[in-house]
């Protein structure tokens, strides 16, 4: 039983990514493309295109091109788009790195992606320098103008590249990393065709127009910020206001000052919009839609925030491996609790994970998706690719949900055991492996528990070795020193034995049931 999109097909041009995203740049040359929220600094469409072409020319002159990978580790800033599209124009691949990663996590991504150039900002130079050791990175550049021993990115701007370096549309242009249920994160190979298709699949049904101003507080290194905000916003000809991190007061001031028309957020921000007293101090009347993604949003919270702000608070659904959007809520199509309707040119199946039966409406099963936005595969990991995308091109999301009679998707659970902390993926197996390296720990398990602000929090269960002692704070600090902030264990319990199946698999559901009781 295949569920087809109720939306009309969109025209997906067969062109490389940057050619498509910047196709209006000359017509809009004097219009602000990106505004740095904290300083008000403006990068016009004309300046953006000129910088992209000059940096692409400089990269090409260095010999960077097809098959080469540049790693970008930075917070949101207007220059993020410059670097991203210069790499694409030069025919290369960009891998975006979470700047809160530890040096070890950055090192893993640099090595796995085989990056030869690393671009970062001065705030993250310490981790960048450490992570470069024993990697293939030969050049490190600093994005901002702070005085540092490393050269500024500006130093390699060269003669403008007047045309796209020839690429195939199925060449990988972006390589974000996504955590699996086991092991370290995996590179998600997204092509020019994937990203252009998904921009069109979002831009037209969502009716994102050039007269809009969008807020970009969600990070560009994450597929949501990268595609739905940066690339789709630029392709539409809108203005994007960037924020390097979330601060509620600055977030609200940006909305009031720049008359934000559409606010793309994650559920923790919706909580603030619904409940924080500071909201009443700002004029948010310009907002015509709040779009929440990256983690599930309850119907009650969406209605509460929407009533307070005076606009629809809607959801979408997707994942990094899907470029990322497969479901969205067009204006006027809001339904409480719904993750949206299927995007154009996208097919959906709801499949019984045990029998393989494909369900009709109102029955829960695993969500399978097929369409032009499905990734090319996982880098260096044919096994994981085959486990995720079947021979018929269906991507098995690992999420459990159902479709109603009007085509709305409702996500109710997950087959996969990833923990979603404020929209970020936390693989419990990674934390369990780390806990087992603590000298006092004999066994460990990690689960996600619901949290009203974070969505879910990582909770650890530890069995201590005989005659060993350690406090919960000691073990939490041990983990915190070795992982990014969002992966840290928020609560830790000591138990006598970790519940496991006969085959030795951790029975996380048993722990969740115990916690709920």
Phi and psi in degrees as a GROMACS rama.xvg file:
@    title "Ramachandran Plot"
@    xaxis  label "Phi"
@    yaxis  label "Psi"
@TYPE xy
-97.4936  129.754  UNK-2
-98.7203  119.633  UNK-3
-95.9314  157.467  UNK-4
-65.4208  135.307  UNK-5
-77.2398  -5.79846  UNK-6
-89.9431  151.369  UNK-7
-63.8878  148.578  UNK-8
-60.6201  151.735  UNK-9
-110.906  155.411  UNK-10
-79.9832  118.809  UNK-11
-106.398  107.787  UNK-12
-69.8375  145.79  UNK-13
-92.9  72.9785  UNK-14
-137.521  157.171  UNK-15
-63.7279  160.981  UNK-16
-58.1438  -54.0214  UNK-17
-68.2748  -36.463  UNK-18
-57.2163  -38.9518  UNK-19
-73.5796  -47.9915  UNK-20
-63.9316  -37.3545  UNK-21
-101.189  21.6025  UNK-22
-66.7489  -20.9786  UNK-23
-99.8437  5.76392  UNK-24
-60.4621  -41.3595  UNK-25
-71.1223  -40.1695  UNK-26
-63.4153  -29.6634  UNK-27
-109.923  26.6967  UNK-28
-55.7193  -31.2303  UNK-29
-96.707  0.11002  UNK-30
-86.6059  140.633  UNK-31
-61.3664  123.286  UNK-32
-87.9453  -47.6307  UNK-33
-135.623  139.703  UNK-34
-123.379  128.257  UNK-35
-75.2509  112.969  UNK-36
-56.0603  -49.9423  UNK-37
-63.886  -33.5895  UNK-38
-108.799  -19.2011  UNK-39
81.3511  4.17204  UNK-40
-62.3733  135.149  UNK-41
-110.974  136.245  UNK-42
-118.388  110.264  UNK-43
-76.2753  167.182  UNK-44
-60.8612  -38.8018  UNK-45
-64.2588  -43.3828  UNK-46
-66.8575  -39.7733  UNK-47
-60.664  -48.4054  UNK-48
-62.6567  -42.4842  UNK-49
-62.6396  -43.2197  UNK-50
-66.7146  -40.7282  UNK-51
-59.4378  -45.4621  UNK-52
-68.4595  -37.1945  UNK-53
-70.0247  -42.0622  UNK-54
-68.4692  -39.3797  UNK-55
-61.8171  -39.447  UNK-56
-63.6391  -40.997  UNK-57
-65.6327  -41.1995  UNK-58
-63.0278  -43.701  UNK-59
-61.9165  -39.7847  UNK-60
-64.9473  -25.9634  UNK-61
-80.2039  -7.67836  UNK-62
95.3394  5.57597  UNK-63
-78.4694  133.428  UNK-64
-172.918  -143.118  UNK-65
-55.3696  130.274  UNK-66
88.2958  -8.45688  UNK-67
-95.964  152.108  UNK-68
-126.027  129.591  UNK-69
-110.056  133.136  UNK-70
-100.938  132.897  UNK-71
-120.245  119.4  UNK-72
-124.699  96.6431  UNK-73
-158.06  159.395  UNK-74
-80.1136  172.057  UNK-75
-62.9167  129.864  UNK-76
-157.807  155.131  UNK-77
-55.2375  -34.442  UNK-78
-69.2527  -13.7086  UNK-79
-58.2064  -43.9662  UNK-80
-66.0259  -34.5298  UNK-81
-60.8748  -50.3775  UNK-82
-64.345  -47.1284  UNK-83
-55.0392  -49.5677  UNK-84
-83.0271  -21.5042  UNK-85
-66.1823  -41.656  UNK-86
-61.9828  -44.7516  UNK-87
-63.6409  -42.0718  UNK-88
-66.4185  -32.2135  UNK-89
-80.0328  -0.609241  UNK-90
87.8197  7.02876  UNK-91
-94.8715  -168.516  UNK-92
-123.987  138.92  UNK-93
-112.413  130.425  UNK-94
-110.181  124.489  UNK-95
-97.9919  130.756  UNK-96
-115.337  135.312  UNK-97
-64.3635  117.919  UNK-98
-70.1433  -9.61592  UNK-99
-89.9358  0.386816  UNK-100
-60.9768  151.517  UNK-101
-73.3967  165.249  UNK-102
-58.6336  -36.8911  UNK-103
-65.2552  -39.5074  UNK-104
-68.9355  -39.7951  UNK-105
-63.4751  -42.8509  UNK-106
-59.0498  -43.2781  UNK-107
-58.1521  -46.3443  UNK-108
-68.0208  -41.0375  UNK-109
-59.099  -44.7627  UNK-110
-69.6901  -45.1617  UNK-111
-64.6146  -39.1875  UNK-112
-79.42  -14.3579  UNK-113
58.5356  47.3208  UNK-114
-73.4916  140.113  UNK-115
-106.885  -18.7539  UNK-116
-128.502  137.521  UNK-117
-122.484  126.678  UNK-118
-115.786  128.953  UNK-119
-144.734  179.476  UNK-120
-107.37  164.56  UNK-121
-60.3198  -28.9369  UNK-122
-64.4018  -22.7078  UNK-123
-116.209  17.1314  UNK-124
-65.0912  -34.5136  UNK-125
-59.1666  -50.7132  UNK-126
-65.6299  -36.7246  UNK-127
-64.0479  -45.4141  UNK-128
-61.9323  -43.9288  UNK-129
-67.09  -39.8865  UNK-130
-69.2407  -26.3275  UNK-131
-67.1223  -25.369  UNK-132
-58.6604  133.58  UNK-133
60.3694  29.4198  UNK-134
-115.186  179.046  UNK-135
-88.7793  0.699271  UNK-136
-68.3009  123.327  UNK-137
-108.925  -14.9219  UNK-138
-137.531  130.784  UNK-139
-120.281  127.506  UNK-140
-125.395  148.421  UNK-141
-102.252  130.317  UNK-142
-75.4496  -36.9311  UNK-143
-95.5638  -176.3  UNK-144
-98.3087  7.38969  UNK-145
-60.7511  147.252  UNK-146
-70.34  115.65  UNK-147
-142.014  156.617  UNK-148
-63.6208  -31.3994  UNK-149
-74.333  149.1  UNK-150
-68.6278  151.031  UNK-151
-74.1748  149.573  UNK-152
-58.6201  -31.8722  UNK-153
-58.2498  -26.0573  UNK-154
-67.0243  -16.9632  UNK-155
-106.275  4.80467  UNK-156
-60.0514  135.158  UNK-157
-133.386  -160.028  UNK-158
-60.4903  131.228  UNK-159
-58.1864  138.148  UNK-160
-82.0333  116.759  UNK-161
-83.3653  -17.8875  UNK-162
-144.04  156.835  UNK-163
-59.6867  130.827  UNK-164
-60.9107  131.725  UNK-165
-54.2151  129.673  UNK-166
-136.655  160.379  UNK-167
-90.8733  145.795  UNK-168
-65.9952  -18.1051  UNK-169
-95.5676  10.5934  UNK-170
-71.989  146.154  UNK-171
-76.5981  124.981  UNK-172
-110.196  -29.8443  UNK-173
-129.356  141.375  UNK-174
-134.486  67.2308  UNK-175
-71.4719  163.37  UNK-176
-113.328  139.126  UNK-177
-127.493  135.99  UNK-178
-78.405  141.507  UNK-179
-101.113  -177.86  UNK-180
-77.4221  -14.9565  UNK-181
-132.857  150.829  UNK-182
70.7171  -165.319  UNK-183
-83.8392  171.131  UNK-184
-64.8415  156.364  UNK-185
-119.128  143.744  UNK-186
-74.3854  127.547  UNK-187
-99.4506  115.336  UNK-188
-84.4497  108.021  UNK-189
-112.086  130.271  UNK-190
-96.5977  169.263  UNK-191
-54.6078  -43.6182  UNK-192
-64.0127  -43.7433  UNK-193
-55.0062  -52.1706  UNK-194
-72.232  -40.1476  UNK-195
-63.4088  -43.9247  UNK-196
-58.4997  -46.6141  UNK-197
-71.503  -29.8067  UNK-198
-59.4838  -47.2939  UNK-199
-66.5804  -36.4599  UNK-200
-66.6455  -21.3036  UNK-201
-98.4079  -48.2298  UNK-202
-60.5773  -45.3887  UNK-203
-73.8474  -51.0828  UNK-204
-64.8482  -34.2533  UNK-205
-78.1241  -11.1667  UNK-206
56.6925  49.7347  UNK-207
-82.5372  118.928  UNK-208
-112.142  165.987  UNK-209
-73.2928  -15.6433  UNK-210
-87.6806  10.154  UNK-211
-95.11  157.907  UNK-212
-124.463  124.468  UNK-213
-110.111  148.524  UNK-214
-99.8489  132.015  UNK-215
-118.233  80.8892  UNK-216
-97.4637  -24.8098  UNK-217
-70.2462  135.746  UNK-218
-66.858  139.531  UNK-219
-68.8042  -21.109  UNK-220
-71.2378  -20.8733  UNK-221
-88.1931  144.676  UNK-222
-58.0108  -33.5528  UNK-223
-60.7445  -54.3564  UNK-224
-66.2769  -40.8587  UNK-225
-58.6559  -48.5485  UNK-226
-95.382  -54.6759  UNK-227
-69.0836  -34.5986  UNK-228
-94.497  -64.6005  UNK-229
-65.832  -59.4619  UNK-230
-73.4378  -42.7344  UNK-231
-68.4218  -40.4896  UNK-232
-61.129  -44.443  UNK-233
-68.0838  -39.3671  UNK-234
-63.8003  -30.7762  UNK-235
-79.59  -16.6005  UNK-236
84.8794  17.9017  UNK-237
-80.863  173.693  UNK-238
-103.115  135.562  UNK-239
-117.594  124.488  UNK-240
-99.1148  118.329  UNK-241
-94.6644  144.55  UNK-242
-128.933  130.169  UNK-243
-72.0017  -21.7703  UNK-244
-159.694  164.63  UNK-245
-86.4113  122.927  UNK-246
-134.357  120.187  UNK-247
-57.7063  -44.0576  UNK-248
-64.0068  -45.8967  UNK-249
-64.9974  -35.9921  UNK-250
-60.8347  -46.1636  UNK-251
-70.7139  -39.2259  UNK-252
-61.8293  -39.0791  UNK-253
-64.2689  -39.589  UNK-254
-62.041  -43.497  UNK-255
-70.8916  -45.0359  UNK-256
-68.6186  -44.6265  UNK-257
-98.1787  2.52312  UNK-258
53.6715  58.2265  UNK-259
-60.3391  131.838  UNK-260
-97.6259  -28.557  UNK-261
-141.538  127.579  UNK-262
-113.509  115.7  UNK-263
-97.4539  120.901  UNK-264
-139.395  178.878  UNK-265
-116.365  163.337  UNK-266
-50.8568  -38.4837  UNK-267
-59.3938  -31.6136  UNK-268
-73.0113  -34.6147  UNK-269
-62.487  -37.2116  UNK-270
-57.5459  -46.0228  UNK-271
-63.628  -43.1572  UNK-272
-63.6753  -31.1526  UNK-273
-80.6665  -32.2679  UNK-274
-122.927  -21.541  UNK-275
-77.8348  134.461  UNK-276
-64.4107  -23.3008  UNK-277
-63.136  -23.9093  UNK-278
-56.9962  -36.204  UNK-279
-68.6194  -13.1412  UNK-280
-87.1466  -2.58445  UNK-281
-125.946  149.126  UNK-282
-86.8425  107.556  UNK-283
-111.591  22.3514  UNK-284
-68.8949  -14.9011  UNK-285
-76.904  -17.0489  UNK-286
-71.7235  123.325  UNK-287
-103.821  -14.4459  UNK-288
-161.039  139.063  UNK-289
-110.451  126.042  UNK-290
-114.607  116.769  UNK-291
-105.652  136.656  UNK-292
-149.445  -172.771  UNK-293
81.3967  -20.8071  UNK-294
-163.017  157.989  UNK-295
-63.7998  146.961  UNK-296
-123.365  129.688  UNK-297
-70.9149  151.542  UNK-298
-60.8594  -40.4864  UNK-299
-63.0734  -42.2896  UNK-300
-68.8155  -39.7474  UNK-301
-61.0105  -43.5502  UNK-302
-67.4565  -40.4512  UNK-303
-64.5443  -47.2044  UNK-304
-66.1142  -41.0207  UNK-305
-62.2236  -41.2815  UNK-306
-65.3935  -35.6663  UNK-307
-73.4624  -42.7412  UNK-308
-83.1598  -28.6385  UNK-309
89.3197  35.4923  UNK-310
-155.074  170.473  UNK-311
-71.6335  137.073  UNK-312
-112.314  105.441  UNK-313
-114.913  170.663  UNK-314
-123.14  163.358  UNK-315
-134.266  176.123  UNK-316
-142.455  145.594  UNK-317
172.464  -167.029  UNK-318
-161.628  163.546  UNK-319
-52.3982  -40.4948  UNK-320
-68.2503  -4.87665  UNK-321
-120.462  18.4905  UNK-322
69.3866  9.24712  UNK-323
-115.69  -4.00051  UNK-324
-93.5607  130.522  UNK-325
-119.093  -21.6431  UNK-326
-137.958  141.564  UNK-327
-152.676  166.765  UNK-328
-114.836  100.92  UNK-329
-64.1476  157.418  UNK-330
-52.4071  132.315  UNK-331
85.8954  -2.39501  UNK-332
-107.618  17.7258  UNK-333
-63.1495  135.325  UNK-334
-139.334  122.382  UNK-335
-54.6228  130.813  UNK-336
85.4032  -12.6203  UNK-337
-77.6109  143.284  UNK-338
-88.0321  5.37866  UNK-339
109.897  -177.524  UNK-340
-106.716  160.825  UNK-341
-65.299  134.026  UNK-342
-66.7569  158.038  UNK-343
-55.547  149.666  UNK-344
56.0835  30.0878  UNK-345
-125.923  135.331  UNK-346
-109.985  149.122  UNK-347
-132.909  137.703  UNK-348
-126.479  146.763  UNK-349
-113.953  114.297  UNK-350
-122.123  133.25  UNK-351
-64.3374  117.638  UNK-352
-67.3608  -14.5631  UNK-353
-94.8149  -50.4239  UNK-354
-93.6583  -20.3308  UNK-355
81.7355  4.9374  UNK-356
-69.2096  138.769  UNK-357
-95.4248  123.095  UNK-358
-91.7005  155.389  UNK-359
-84.7828  -148.571  UNK-360
-78.1312  156.109  UNK-361
64.9519  17.6417  UNK-362
-119.982  133.968  UNK-363
-81.1884  135.746  UNK-364
-161.24  -178.477  UNK-365
-72.7388  139.237  UNK-366
-82.9043  120.216  UNK-367
-113.442  142.129  UNK-368
-133.518  142.596  UNK-369
-138.579  135.642  UNK-370
172.38  179.019  UNK-371
-69.87  -10.9995  UNK-372
-88.9061  -4.55485  UNK-373
-68.287  131.114  UNK-374
-55.0847  161.702  UNK-375
-71.6146  -29.927  UNK-376
148.939  -178.674  UNK-377
-90.0636  135.214  UNK-378
-63.5772  132.52  UNK-379
58.3028  25.8659  UNK-380
-149.672  75.1708  UNK-381
-65.5256  -32.7342  UNK-382
-64.3527  -48.2078  UNK-383
-65.0122  -35.645  UNK-384
-62.4246  -46.7916  UNK-385
-65.2124  -30.0501  UNK-386
-74.5102  -19.7054  UNK-387
-102.372  -38.9282  UNK-388
-116.061  121.513  UNK-389
-83.6649  179.492  UNK-390
-65.3035  -21.7478  UNK-391
-93.6655  6.83349  UNK-392
87.3427  6.96743  UNK-393
-83.2182  126.842  UNK-394
-90.0318  124.232  UNK-395
-90.6423  108.909  UNK-396
-74.5891  -25.4397  UNK-397
83.2077  -0.415351  UNK-398
-97.8035  148.059  UNK-399
-107.018  131.365  UNK-400
-165.553  -174.909  UNK-401
-145.285  163.57  UNK-402
-112.79  136.978  UNK-403
-93.9352  -176.897  UNK-404
-67.4013  -17.0537  UNK-405
-101.029  9.59717  UNK-406
85.1491  10.6328  UNK-407
-84.8539  137.049  UNK-408
-95.5477  134.717  UNK-409
-122.49  119.997  UNK-410
-91.3858  127.717  UNK-411
-118.254  -20.046  UNK-412
-166.51  -179.697  UNK-413
-131.805  135.453  UNK-414
-72.9794  -45.2891  UNK-415
-68.7731  157.478  UNK-416
-106.229  17.4846  UNK-417
-60.5559  141.354  UNK-418
-95.6414  130.957  UNK-419
-102.244  99.4269  UNK-420
-101.143  108.881  UNK-421
51.453  37.4522  UNK-422
89.5319  -12.9099  UNK-423
-90.4991  144.436  UNK-424
-87.2459  127.621  UNK-425
-120.221  108.367  UNK-426
-78.5745  117.886  UNK-427
-60.234  -32.9649  UNK-428
-62.9595  -33.1999  UNK-429
-65.2751  -43.5025  UNK-430
-69.3307  -36.4835  UNK-431
-63.094  -42.761  UNK-432
-62.4108  -37.9606  UNK-433
-69.1049  -42.7693  UNK-434
-58.6204  -36.9196  UNK-435
-69.6996  -12.0496  UNK-436
-85.0884  -10.0279  UNK-437
-70.4545  133.259  UNK-438
-61.63  -20.7714  UNK-439
-96.7378  -5.5298  UNK-440
-97.3346  126.472  UNK-441
-93.587  -35.3379  UNK-442
-155.647  158.727  UNK-443
-157.111  154.178  UNK-444
-145.463  151.923  UNK-445
-133.017  133.676  UNK-446
-130.007  167.146  UNK-447
-104.374  133.496  UNK-448
-119.05  143.822  UNK-449
-59.2533  140.877  UNK-450
-141.729  133.023  UNK-451
-64.0045  -25.8101  UNK-452
-100.757  -41.7678  UNK-453
-90.2036  -11.4466  UNK-454
89.8005  -63.6508  UNK-455
-144.837  153.15  UNK-456
-124.567  145.138  UNK-457
-73.3135  126.306  UNK-458
-121.306  128.669  UNK-459
-102.664  146.768  UNK-460
-124.552  127.75  UNK-461
-130.211  136.602  UNK-462
-105.608  122.079  UNK-463
-81.485  150.266  UNK-464
-67.9947  151.512  UNK-465
-56.5003  137.422  UNK-466
67.964  13.4015  UNK-467
-108.912  147.007  UNK-468
-129.974  142.254  UNK-469
-163.393  144.502  UNK-470
-89.0877  161.769  UNK-471
-58.7394  -40.172  UNK-472
-63.7844  -38.4198  UNK-473
-60.6861  -46.8102  UNK-474
-71.1006  -38.7011  UNK-475
-62.7504  -39.7459  UNK-476
-65.4248  -38.7744  UNK-477
-57.908  -45.677  UNK-478
-67.3469  -42.9135  UNK-479
-60.925  -29.9744  UNK-480
-73.3441  -12.6196  UNK-481
-119.537  -2.34152  UNK-482
-137.119  164.73  UNK-483
-62.2586  158.463  UNK-484
-55.6647  -42.5401  UNK-485
-70.2112  -14.7599  UNK-486
-90.9332  -3.85916  UNK-487
-66.5802  145.836  UNK-488
-78.0481  119.976  UNK-489
-85.1407  -31.3273  UNK-490
-135.302  141.484  UNK-491
-134.552  130.558  UNK-492
-116.197  147.113  UNK-493
-100.079  130.045  UNK-494
-133.52  167.874  UNK-495
-80.0269  -34.0714  UNK-496
-153.571  142.554  UNK-497
-84.1619  123.777  UNK-498
-66.9329  129.962  UNK-499
-139.204  156.238  UNK-500
-77.4985  174.473  UNK-501
-61.0432  -27.4854  UNK-502
-86.9323  -1.0738  UNK-503
95.3912  3.49526  UNK-504
-76.8228  134.534  UNK-505
-63.766  129.439  UNK-506
-90.4895  80.4237  UNK-507
-64.1283  -33.1848  UNK-508
-62.6455  -33.8782  UNK-509
-62.0736  -43.6897  UNK-510
-65.1038  -39.8601  UNK-511
-64.7101  -40.6814  UNK-512
-63.9293  -41.154  UNK-513
-63.0794  -40.9237  UNK-514
-65.0115  -39.3055  UNK-515
-69.3778  -23.3419  UNK-516
